[in-house]
Amino acid sequence: MQKANPKKPLRKPQHQDRPGNEYKMQPVPVSDDSKPQINKKLINKIALITGGDSGIGRAVALLFAKEGADIAISYLNEHNDAEDTKKLIEDKYGCQCILIPGDISKEKVCAAVVSKTIKKYNKIDILINNAAMHYENKHLADISSAMLLQTFSTNVFSMFWITQAALPHMKKGSCIINTSSVTAYRGSASLIDYASTKGAIISFTRSLSANLIEKGIRVNAVAPGPIWTPLIAASFDKKKVAKHGSDVPMKRAGEPVEVAPSYLFLASDDSSYITGQVLHPNGGEIVNG
């Protein structure tokens, strides 16, 4: 299995059309590892993961299955990646997995994602709001209204819609984990709208955690730094993709497999006294919050 190598920060220049496919990336992101699993921290749990076909979502889905959870994966249209992830979950880890394609920037699709999950599993124990998109723009004036609405609908509105639909099926002891970004804290000159959505996710997380605390449902977030995922290959030019992550203190982009344990910690009983908080797997960037 391919290993993360901090001594090789530069990758082959490459670019893909949106939304990007993991199986086409060179090298393919590391989403799984060969470590034996003993604890089974998520046995009998049901996890719904948006953007679970590839990247961070895929790594989370695999780790959760490794820990005993059955999985529902929401994704746009990256069917090859999704099928590969489903096969690993079922064949390697012996857990169940359903795939639910669709554009979650639409409220009806969000409702359908939850409905299909409940139809299969009858409950949701862990909700991972992870799916996101971004467009690079040099100037604020370059961000069209259509682009702005699409980015916020995919990154923020979908979290509201899916969480609203999922909450009636979640009980005391359930948890919600939202994917934010280091850009919520340091900003991004070329991803102004994306960084703004990620800041909104932090506020959503903290507000929802306070709202649900009496119900015994914990809400936390993860704010990754530069991670090697299809979103990168589909968003930036070839030269920028090749250097992705080389400007952080660790001098490299992280692999999805290095981020997934943050989600496992927040999803398991190990974090039973934690809510409204954010974890920062970001290669050493210093953030406030």
C-alpha angles and dihedrals in degrees: 000000000000113000131210107258117199090190093066108056095158122079133190111286107255143152135191136193115256136311089022130220124240095211090061095054122107108243100019110235116259107246102159139034138204098241113131117246118227108153104056090201094177101045113156091008126132117215126192111199124185114210088018096144096082146355118021092348092056093049090050092048092052095046092047091050089048087056092051105266125137112228141219114193123201115195141155110240108308092124098166093054091045093051091049090052093047091050092053092048093050103034102034101034102024096231130128123257134183125192121218114185121194146107107277091193082086118076095219091056091052091053090048092051091057093041093054091047092053092045089057102037107015093224146039119222099168126030117193111191098195113134116112145153138198142188122209115232129173095207135036089233089061092066105094122207090246091052092046092051092046093051095047093042092053099039104033115009091052089058090056094046097045093043091048090053095043101047096076087060096047123089138194108302094033120122142205123210121189126197113230125161143234085253088072087069106032099026126221125247093208099035101049097147093042093050088049091055090050091052089051089053091057090053091044090052096049094043095046091047089058091045095052101037094099089054091055094242114135121214122195140152142220120216108196124195122216108335128179103247139136089260088070096049090048097046110044139048120266097261093050091048090053092054097040111144097006092116097063121092092260089053096226144072116260123243120239089243088063092056100044095076089065089061092045091053092051093044096050133070088258087085097043091131095048126092134143091026137123130221119209117209094170111133096262104312111151114232135173114231 
